[in-house]
């Protein structure tokens, strides 16, 4: 179960990701078209997921208290 203290960093991260998408995706789609826009969106999503998984792996493998 997620502790209430952990919800704040999760909310900040989600807000940053969603906020960046709100401004960048319409510009990308307008510049390169719908089909290429979806390709770029899929690639960007894959990169973000990989970065988050790498970060989670580091946290899991690191002993001690974590400051989030």
PDB file of N, CA, C and O in Angstrom:
ATOM      1  N   UNK A   1       0.837  -1.182   0.000  1.00  0.00           N
ATOM      2  CA  UNK A   1       0.000   0.000   0.000  1.00  0.00           C
ATOM      3  C   UNK A   1       0.885   1.250   0.000  1.00  0.00           C
ATOM      4  O   UNK A   1       1.919   1.291   0.667  1.00  0.00           O
ATOM      5  N   UNK A   2       0.476   2.234  -0.733  1.00  0.00           N
ATOM      6  CA  UNK A   2       1.238   3.472  -0.837  1.00  0.00           C
ATOM      7  C   UNK A   2       0.926   4.351   0.371  1.00  0.00           C
ATOM      8  O   UNK A   2      -0.237   4.588   0.698  1.00  0.00           O
ATOM      9  N   UNK A   3       1.977   4.830   1.024  1.00  0.00           N
ATOM     10  CA  UNK A   3       1.807   5.728   2.160  1.00  0.00           C
ATOM     11  C   UNK A   3       1.414   7.111   1.655  1.00  0.00           C
ATOM     12  O   UNK A   3       1.739   7.495   0.531  1.00  0.00           O
ATOM     13  N   UNK A   4       0.712   7.846   2.503  1.00  0.00           N
ATOM     14  CA  UNK A   4       0.275   9.189   2.129  1.00  0.00           C
ATOM     15  C   UNK A   4       1.466  10.092   1.822  1.00  0.00           C
ATOM     16  O   UNK A   4       1.373  10.973   0.968  1.00  0.00           O
ATOM     17  N   UNK A   5       2.595   9.875   2.524  1.00  0.00           N
ATOM     18  CA  UNK A   5       3.790  10.681   2.295  1.00  0.00           C
ATOM     19  C   UNK A   5       4.344  10.463   0.885  1.00  0.00           C
ATOM     20  O   UNK A   5       4.957  11.367   0.315  1.00  0.00           O
ATOM     21  N   UNK A   6       4.135   9.280   0.325  1.00  0.00           N
ATOM     22  CA  UNK A   6       4.640   8.968  -1.011  1.00  0.00           C
ATOM     23  C   UNK A   6       3.772   9.548  -2.120  1.00  0.00           C
ATOM     24  O   UNK A   6       4.208   9.619  -3.269  1.00  0.00           O
ATOM     25  N   UNK A   7       2.560   9.960  -1.795  1.00  0.00           N
ATOM     26  CA  UNK A   7       1.667  10.476  -2.827  1.00  0.00           C
ATOM     27  C   UNK A   7       2.100  11.846  -3.352  1.00  0.00           C
ATOM     28  O   UNK A   7       1.829  12.179  -4.506  1.00  0.00           O
ATOM     29  N   UNK A   8       2.761  12.630  -2.529  1.00  0.00           N
ATOM     30  CA  UNK A   8       3.188  13.960  -2.971  1.00  0.00           C
ATOM     31  C   UNK A   8       4.213  13.871  -4.105  1.00  0.00           C
ATOM     32  O   UNK A   8       4.019  14.513  -5.137  1.00  0.00           O
ATOM     33  N   UNK A   9       5.307  13.093  -3.955  1.00  0.00           N
ATOM     34  CA  UNK A   9       6.246  13.002  -5.085  1.00  0.00           C
ATOM     35  C   UNK A   9       5.631  12.363  -6.323  1.00  0.00           C
ATOM     36  O   UNK A   9       5.957  12.740  -7.448  1.00  0.00           O
ATOM     37  N   UNK A  10       4.746  11.400  -6.116  1.00  0.00           N
ATOM     38  CA  UNK A  10       4.072  10.771  -7.257  1.00  0.00           C
ATOM     39  C   UNK A  10       3.218  11.801  -7.981  1.00  0.00           C
ATOM     40  O   UNK A  10       3.202  11.843  -9.211  1.00  0.00           O
ATOM     41  N   UNK A  11       2.514  12.624  -7.228  1.00  0.00           N
ATOM     42  CA  UNK A  11       1.687  13.670  -7.825  1.00  0.00           C
ATOM     43  C   UNK A  11       2.501  14.705  -8.578  1.00  0.00           C
ATOM     44  O   UNK A  11       2.101  15.158  -9.650  1.00  0.00           O
ATOM     45  N   UNK A  12       3.650  15.081  -8.016  1.00  0.00           N
ATOM     46  CA  UNK A  12       4.518  16.056  -8.684  1.00  0.00           C
ATOM     47  C   UNK A  12       5.038  15.489  -9.999  1.00  0.00           C
ATOM     48  O   UNK A  12       5.050  16.179 -11.019  1.00  0.00           O
ATOM     49  N   UNK A  13       5.469  14.229  -9.972  1.00  0.00           N
ATOM     50  CA  UNK A  13       5.978  13.602 -11.194  1.00  0.00           C
ATOM     51  C   UNK A  13       4.883  13.479 -12.254  1.00  0.00           C
ATOM     52  O   UNK A  13       5.106  13.783 -13.426  1.00  0.00           O
ATOM     53  N   UNK A  14       3.709  13.034 -11.836  1.00  0.00           N
ATOM     54  CA  UNK A  14       2.598  12.888 -12.780  1.00  0.00           C
ATOM     55  C   UNK A  14       2.208  14.241 -13.362  1.00  0.00           C
ATOM     56  O   UNK A  14       1.935  14.347 -14.558  1.00  0.00           O
ATOM     57  N   UNK A  15       2.181  15.268 -12.531  1.00  0.00           N
ATOM     58  CA  UNK A  15       1.846  16.606 -13.009  1.00  0.00           C
ATOM     59  C   UNK A  15       2.847  17.134 -14.016  1.00  0.00           C
ATOM     60  O   UNK A  15       2.469  17.773 -14.998  1.00  0.00           O
ATOM     61  N   UNK A  16       4.127  16.869 -13.775  1.00  0.00           N
ATOM     62  CA  UNK A  16       5.160  17.322 -14.711  1.00  0.00           C
ATOM     63  C   UNK A  16       5.043  16.601 -16.047  1.00  0.00           C
ATOM     64  O   UNK A  16       5.174  17.214 -17.106  1.00  0.00           O
ATOM     65  N   UNK A  17       4.796  15.300 -15.991  1.00  0.00           N
ATOM     66  CA  UNK A  17       4.681  14.517 -17.225  1.00  0.00           C
ATOM     67  C   UNK A  17       3.459  14.951 -18.024  1.00  0.00           C
ATOM     68  O   UNK A  17       3.544  15.163 -19.234  1.00  0.00           O
ATOM     69  N   UNK A  18       2.331  15.082 -17.348  1.00  0.00           N
ATOM     70  CA  UNK A  18       1.094  15.485 -18.030  1.00  0.00           C
ATOM     71  C   UNK A  18       1.211  16.920 -18.532  1.00  0.00           C
ATOM     72  O   UNK A  18       0.784  17.226 -19.645  1.00  0.00           O
ATOM     73  N   UNK A  19       1.786  17.800 -17.717  1.00  0.00           N
ATOM     74  CA  UNK A  19       1.937  19.201 -18.113  1.00  0.00           C
ATOM     75  C   UNK A  19       2.816  19.370 -19.338  1.00  0.00           C
ATOM     76  O   UNK A  19       2.514  20.182 -20.212  1.00  0.00           O
ATOM     77  N   UNK A  20       3.895  18.615 -19.408  1.00  0.00           N
ATOM     78  CA  UNK A  20       4.772  18.694 -20.578  1.00  0.00           C
ATOM     79  C   UNK A  20       4.049  18.200 -21.823  1.00  0.00           C
ATOM     80  O   UNK A  20       4.228  18.761 -22.904  1.00  0.00           O
ATOM     81  N   UNK A  21       3.247  17.173 -21.689  1.00  0.00           N
ATOM     82  CA  UNK A  21       2.514  16.626 -22.828  1.00  0.00           C
ATOM     83  C   UNK A  21       1.457  17.569 -23.362  1.00  0.00           C
ATOM     84  O   UNK A  21       1.218  17.625 -24.568  1.00  0.00           O
ATOM     85  N   UNK A  22       0.822  18.310 -22.468  1.00  0.00           N
ATOM     86  CA  UNK A  22      -0.228  19.235 -22.890  1.00  0.00           C
ATOM     87  C   UNK A  22       0.331  20.289 -23.841  1.00  0.00           C
ATOM     88  O   UNK A  22      -0.342  20.689 -24.791  1.00  0.00           O
ATOM     89  N   UNK A  23       1.556  20.737 -23.589  1.00  0.00           N
ATOM     90  CA  UNK A  23       2.140  21.780 -24.430  1.00  0.00           C
ATOM     91  C   UNK A  23       2.909  21.236 -25.625  1.00  0.00           C
ATOM     92  O   UNK A  23       2.932  21.872 -26.679  1.00  0.00           O
ATOM     93  N   UNK A  24       3.534  20.082 -25.485  1.00  0.00           N
ATOM     94  CA  UNK A  24       4.399  19.603 -26.565  1.00  0.00           C
ATOM     95  C   UNK A  24       3.661  18.792 -27.626  1.00  0.00           C
ATOM     96  O   UNK A  24       3.978  18.908 -28.810  1.00  0.00           O
ATOM     97  N   UNK A  25       2.699  17.985 -27.238  1.00  0.00           N
ATOM     98  CA  UNK A  25       2.046  17.108 -28.219  1.00  0.00           C
ATOM     99  C   UNK A  25       1.303  17.852 -29.325  1.00  0.00           C
ATOM    100  O   UNK A  25       1.454  17.476 -30.488  1.00  0.00           O
ATOM    101  N   UNK A  26       0.513  18.881 -29.035  1.00  0.00           N
ATOM    102  CA  UNK A  26      -0.135  19.590 -30.151  1.00  0.00           C
ATOM    103  C   UNK A  26       0.866  20.198 -31.133  1.00  0.00           C
ATOM    104  O   UNK A  26       0.630  20.196 -32.341  1.00  0.00           O
ATOM    105  N   UNK A  27       1.972  20.712 -30.624  1.00  0.00           N
ATOM    106  CA  UNK A  27       2.998  21.284 -31.499  1.00  0.00           C
ATOM    107  C   UNK A  27       3.613  20.212 -32.389  1.00  0.00           C
ATOM    108  O   UNK A  27       3.784  20.418 -33.591  1.00  0.00           O
ATOM    109  N   UNK A  28       3.945  19.067 -31.798  1.00  0.00           N
ATOM    110  CA  UNK A  28       4.544  17.975 -32.572  1.00  0.00           C
ATOM    111  C   UNK A  28       3.582  17.486 -33.644  1.00  0.00           C
ATOM    112  O   UNK A  28       3.979  17.297 -34.794  1.00  0.00           O
ATOM    113  N   UNK A  29       2.318  17.280 -33.276  1.00  0.00           N
ATOM    114  CA  UNK A  29       1.334  16.800 -34.243  1.00  0.00           C
ATOM    115  C   UNK A  29       1.127  17.817 -35.360  1.00  0.00           C
ATOM    116  O   UNK A  29       0.946  17.426 -36.513  1.00  0.00           O
ATOM    117  N   UNK A  30       1.149  19.100 -35.050  1.00  0.00           N
ATOM    118  CA  UNK A  30       0.970  20.125 -36.082  1.00  0.00           C
ATOM    119  C   UNK A  30       2.164  20.176 -37.034  1.00  0.00           C
ATOM    120  O   UNK A  30       1.997  20.448 -38.223  1.00  0.00           O
ATOM    121  N   UNK A  31       3.348  19.920 -36.528  1.00  0.00           N
ATOM    122  CA  UNK A  31       4.550  20.023 -37.348  1.00  0.00           C
ATOM    123  C   UNK A  31       4.779  18.800 -38.232  1.00  0.00           C
ATOM    124  O   UNK A  31       5.170  18.941 -39.391  1.00  0.00           O
ATOM    125  N   UNK A  32       4.540  17.593 -37.696  1.00  0.00           N
ATOM    126  CA  UNK A  32       4.924  16.391 -38.448  1.00  0.00           C
ATOM    127  C   UNK A  32       3.753  15.511 -38.868  1.00  0.00           C
ATOM    128  O   UNK A  32       3.966  14.493 -39.527  1.00  0.00           O
ATOM    129  N   UNK A  33       2.538  15.869 -38.510  1.00  0.00           N
ATOM    130  CA  UNK A  33       1.379  15.094 -38.941  1.00  0.00           C
ATOM    131  C   UNK A  33       0.928  14.082 -37.895  1.00  0.00           C
ATOM    132  O   UNK A  33       1.615  13.826 -36.906  1.00  0.00           O
ATOM    133  N   UNK A  34      -0.249  13.516 -38.146  1.00  0.00           N
ATOM    134  CA  UNK A  34      -0.879  12.620 -37.176  1.00  0.00           C
ATOM    135  C   UNK A  34      -0.120  11.303 -37.031  1.00  0.00           C
ATOM    136  O   UNK A  34       0.207  10.901 -35.915  1.00  0.00           O
ATOM    137  N   UNK A  35       0.163  10.632 -38.140  1.00  0.00           N
ATOM    138  CA  UNK A  35       0.796   9.307 -38.048  1.00  0.00           C
ATOM    139  C   UNK A  35       2.207   9.398 -37.466  1.00  0.00           C
ATOM    140  O   UNK A  35       2.565   8.615 -36.586  1.00  0.00           O
ATOM    141  N   UNK A  36       3.000  10.338 -37.944  1.00  0.00           N
ATOM    142  CA  UNK A  36       4.340  10.512 -37.382  1.00  0.00           C
ATOM    143  C   UNK A  36       4.274  11.010 -35.944  1.00  0.00           C
ATOM    144  O   UNK A  36       5.141  10.685 -35.133  1.00  0.00           O
ATOM    145  N   UNK A  37       3.257  11.791 -35.626  1.00  0.00           N
ATOM    146  CA  UNK A  37       3.073  12.259 -34.255  1.00  0.00           C
ATOM    147  C   UNK A  37       2.848  11.108 -33.296  1.00  0.00           C
ATOM    148  O   UNK A  37       3.385  11.101 -32.188  1.00  0.00           O
ATOM    149  N   UNK A  38       2.051  10.130 -33.718  1.00  0.00           N
ATOM    150  CA  UNK A  38       1.827   8.959 -32.869  1.00  0.00           C
ATOM    151  C   UNK A  38       3.107   8.139 -32.700  1.00  0.00           C
ATOM    152  O   UNK A  38       3.348   7.569 -31.636  1.00  0.00           O
ATOM    153  N   UNK A  39       3.914   8.082 -33.737  1.00  0.00           N
ATOM    154  CA  UNK A  39       5.195   7.365 -33.627  1.00  0.00           C
ATOM    155  C   UNK A  39       6.108   8.065 -32.622  1.00  0.00           C
ATOM    156  O   UNK A  39       6.712   7.417 -31.768  1.00  0.00           O
ATOM    157  N   UNK A  40       6.203   9.383 -32.728  1.00  0.00           N
ATOM    158  CA  UNK A  40       7.024  10.148 -31.785  1.00  0.00           C
ATOM    159  C   UNK A  40       6.487  10.002 -30.369  1.00  0.00           C
ATOM    160  O   UNK A  40       7.261   9.865 -29.421  1.00  0.00           O
ATOM    161  N   UNK A  41       5.160  10.031 -30.218  1.00  0.00           N
ATOM    162  CA  UNK A  41       4.554   9.881 -28.899  1.00  0.00           C
ATOM    163  C   UNK A  41       4.863   8.508 -28.311  1.00  0.00           C
ATOM    164  O   UNK A  41       5.156   8.399 -27.121  1.00  0.00           O
ATOM    165  N   UNK A  42       4.802   7.466 -29.125  1.00  0.00           N
ATOM    166  CA  UNK A  42       5.106   6.115 -28.649  1.00  0.00           C
ATOM    167  C   UNK A  42       6.574   5.993 -28.245  1.00  0.00           C
ATOM    168  O   UNK A  42       6.887   5.382 -27.223  1.00  0.00           O
ATOM    169  N   UNK A  43       7.465   6.565 -29.031  1.00  0.00           N
ATOM    170  CA  UNK A  43       8.893   6.528 -28.691  1.00  0.00           C
ATOM    171  C   UNK A  43       9.184   7.310 -27.410  1.00  0.00           C
ATOM    172  O   UNK A  43       9.945   6.853 -26.557  1.00  0.00           O
ATOM    173  N   UNK A  44       8.580   8.477 -27.283  1.00  0.00           N
ATOM    174  CA  UNK A  44       8.785   9.280 -26.074  1.00  0.00           C
ATOM    175  C   UNK A  44       8.237   8.565 -24.846  1.00  0.00           C
ATOM    176  O   UNK A  44       8.844   8.604 -23.776  1.00  0.00           O
ATOM    177  N   UNK A  45       7.091   7.912 -25.001  1.00  0.00           N
ATOM    178  CA  UNK A  45       6.515   7.149 -23.893  1.00  0.00           C
ATOM    179  C   UNK A  45       7.440   6.014 -23.487  1.00  0.00           C
ATOM    180  O   UNK A  45       7.645   5.773 -22.297  1.00  0.00           O
ATOM    181  N   UNK A  46       7.997   5.319 -24.460  1.00  0.00           N
ATOM    182  CA  UNK A  46       8.917   4.218 -24.157  1.00  0.00           C
ATOM    183  C   UNK A  46      10.153   4.720 -23.416  1.00  0.00           C
ATOM    184  O   UNK A  46      10.623   4.070 -22.483  1.00  0.00           O
ATOM    185  N   UNK A  47      10.678   5.866 -23.825  1.00  0.00           N
ATOM    186  CA  UNK A  47      11.857   6.429 -23.157  1.00  0.00           C
ATOM    187  C   UNK A  47      11.533   6.805 -21.715  1.00  0.00           C
ATOM    188  O   UNK A  47      12.310   6.508 -20.808  1.00  0.00           O
ATOM    189  N   UNK A  48      10.402   7.450 -21.499  1.00  0.00           N
ATOM    190  CA  UNK A  48      10.010   7.852 -20.144  1.00  0.00           C
ATOM    191  C   UNK A  48       9.789   6.635 -19.259  1.00  0.00           C
ATOM    192  O   UNK A  48      10.214   6.626 -18.104  1.00  0.00           O
ATOM    193  N   UNK A  49       9.133   5.614 -19.782  1.00  0.00           N
ATOM    194  CA  UNK A  49       8.907   4.390 -19.002  1.00  0.00           C
ATOM    195  C   UNK A  49      10.237   3.744 -18.634  1.00  0.00           C
ATOM    196  O   UNK A  49      10.418   3.311 -17.496  1.00  0.00           O
ATOM    197  N   UNK A  50      11.166   3.675 -19.579  1.00  0.00           N
ATOM    198  CA  UNK A  50      12.472   3.077 -19.291  1.00  0.00           C
ATOM    199  C   UNK A  50      13.224   3.863 -18.216  1.00  0.00           C
ATOM    200  O   UNK A  50      13.830   3.266 -17.326  1.00  0.00           O
ATOM    201  N   UNK A  51      13.189   5.182 -18.290  1.00  0.00           N
ATOM    202  CA  UNK A  51      13.861   6.002 -17.281  1.00  0.00           C
ATOM    203  C   UNK A  51      13.261   5.755 -15.902  1.00  0.00           C
ATOM    204  O   UNK A  51      13.991   5.620 -14.920  1.00  0.00           O
ATOM    205  N   UNK A  52      11.939   5.695 -15.828  1.00  0.00           N
ATOM    206  CA  UNK A  52      11.291   5.441 -14.542  1.00  0.00           C
ATOM    207  C   UNK A  52      11.613   4.040 -14.024  1.00  0.00           C
ATOM    208  O   UNK A  52      11.800   3.857 -12.821  1.00  0.00           O
ATOM    209  N   UNK A  53      11.678   3.065 -14.903  1.00  0.00           N
ATOM    210  CA  UNK A  53      12.031   1.710 -14.471  1.00  0.00           C
ATOM    211  C   UNK A  53      13.476   1.637 -13.987  1.00  0.00           C
ATOM    212  O   UNK A  53      13.766   0.954 -13.005  1.00  0.00           O
ATOM    213  N   UNK A  54      14.380   2.333 -14.666  1.00  0.00           N
ATOM    214  CA  UNK A  54      15.772   2.381 -14.207  1.00  0.00           C
ATOM    215  C   UNK A  54      15.864   3.025 -12.829  1.00  0.00           C
ATOM    216  O   UNK A  54      16.575   2.535 -11.952  1.00  0.00           O
ATOM    217  N   UNK A  55      15.149   4.112 -12.647  1.00  0.00           N
ATOM    218  CA  UNK A  55      15.148   4.812 -11.357  1.00  0.00           C
ATOM    219  C   UNK A  55      14.575   3.918 -10.261  1.00  0.00           C
ATOM    220  O   UNK A  55      15.128   3.856  -9.163  1.00  0.00           O
ATOM    221  N   UNK A  56      13.481   3.230 -10.547  1.00  0.00           N
ATOM    222  CA  UNK A  56      12.888   2.319  -9.564  1.00  0.00           C
ATOM    223  C   UNK A  56      13.845   1.187  -9.231  1.00  0.00           C
ATOM    224  O   UNK A  56      13.926   0.773  -8.075  1.00  0.00           O
ATOM    225  N   UNK A  57      14.566   0.680 -10.212  1.00  0.00           N
ATOM    226  CA  UNK A  57      15.531  -0.392  -9.974  1.00  0.00           C
ATOM    227  C   UNK A  57      16.659   0.079  -9.058  1.00  0.00           C
ATOM    228  O   UNK A  57      17.097  -0.659  -8.175  1.00  0.00           O
ATOM    229  N   UNK A  58      17.122   1.296  -9.268  1.00  0.00           N
ATOM    230  CA  UNK A  58      18.162   1.853  -8.402  1.00  0.00           C
ATOM    231  C   UNK A  58      17.654   1.971  -6.974  1.00  0.00           C
ATOM    232  O   UNK A  58      18.372   1.643  -6.029  1.00  0.00           O
ATOM    233  N   UNK A  59      16.428   2.434  -6.809  1.00  0.00           N
ATOM    234  CA  UNK A  59      15.857   2.578  -5.469  1.00  0.00           C
ATOM    235  C   UNK A  59      15.726   1.227  -4.789  1.00  0.00           C
ATOM    236  O   UNK A  59      16.050   1.097  -3.609  1.00  0.00           O
ATOM    237  N   UNK A  60      15.259   0.224  -5.512  1.00  0.00           N
ATOM    238  CA  UNK A  60      15.074  -1.104  -4.927  1.00  0.00           C
ATOM    239  C   UNK A  60      16.412  -1.714  -4.528  1.00  0.00           C
ATOM    240  O   UNK A  60      16.500  -2.370  -3.491  1.00  0.00           O
ATOM    241  N   UNK A  61      17.439  -1.514  -5.318  1.00  0.00           N
ATOM    242  CA  UNK A  61      18.748  -2.122  -5.050  1.00  0.00           C
ATOM    243  C   UNK A  61      19.569  -1.363  -4.005  1.00  0.00           C
ATOM    244  O   UNK A  61      20.545  -1.901  -3.482  1.00  0.00           O
ATOM    245  N   UNK A  62      19.191  -0.143  -3.700  1.00  0.00           N
ATOM    246  CA  UNK A  62      19.936   0.662  -2.742  1.00  0.00           C
ATOM    247  C   UNK A  62      19.393   0.421  -1.341  1.00  0.00           C
ATOM    248  O   UNK A  62      18.193   0.538  -1.093  1.00  0.00           O
ATOM    249  N   UNK A  63      20.292   0.085  -0.439  1.00  0.00           N
ATOM    250  CA  UNK A  63      19.897  -0.154   0.946  1.00  0.00           C
ATOM    251  C   UNK A  63      19.774   1.171   1.686  1.00  0.00           C
ATOM    252  O   UNK A  63      20.340   2.186   1.281  1.00  0.00           O
ATOM    253  N   UNK A  64      19.030   1.136   2.766  1.00  0.00           N
ATOM    254  CA  UNK A  64      18.919   2.309   3.622  1.00  0.00           C
ATOM    255  C   UNK A  64      17.662   3.110   3.366  1.00  0.00           C
ATOM    256  O   UNK A  64      16.783   2.721   2.596  1.00  0.00           O
ATOM    257  N   UNK A  65      17.613   4.237   4.037  1.00  0.00           N
ATOM    258  CA  UNK A  65      16.448   5.117   3.946  1.00  0.00           C
ATOM    259  C   UNK A  65      16.553   5.971   2.687  1.00  0.00           C
ATOM    260  O   UNK A  65      17.626   6.474   2.353  1.00  0.00           O
ATOM    261  N   UNK A  66      15.446   6.127   2.004  1.00  0.00           N
ATOM    262  CA  UNK A  66      15.413   6.935   0.792  1.00  0.00           C
ATOM    263  C   UNK A  66      14.664   8.230   1.073  1.00  0.00           C
ATOM    264  O   UNK A  66      13.593   8.217   1.679  1.00  0.00           O
ATOM    265  N   UNK A  67      15.219   9.323   0.639  1.00  0.00           N
ATOM    266  CA  UNK A  67      14.571  10.628   0.776  1.00  0.00           C
ATOM    267  C   UNK A  67      13.905  10.974  -0.543  1.00  0.00           C
ATOM    268  O   UNK A  67      14.573  11.256  -1.538  1.00  0.00           O
ATOM    269  N   UNK A  68      12.594  10.949  -0.537  1.00  0.00           N
ATOM    270  CA  UNK A  68      11.862  11.236  -1.764  1.00  0.00           C
ATOM    271  C   UNK A  68      11.409  12.663  -1.768  1.00  0.00           C
ATOM    272  O   UNK A  68      10.770  13.106  -2.722  1.00  0.00           O
TER     273      UNK A  68
END
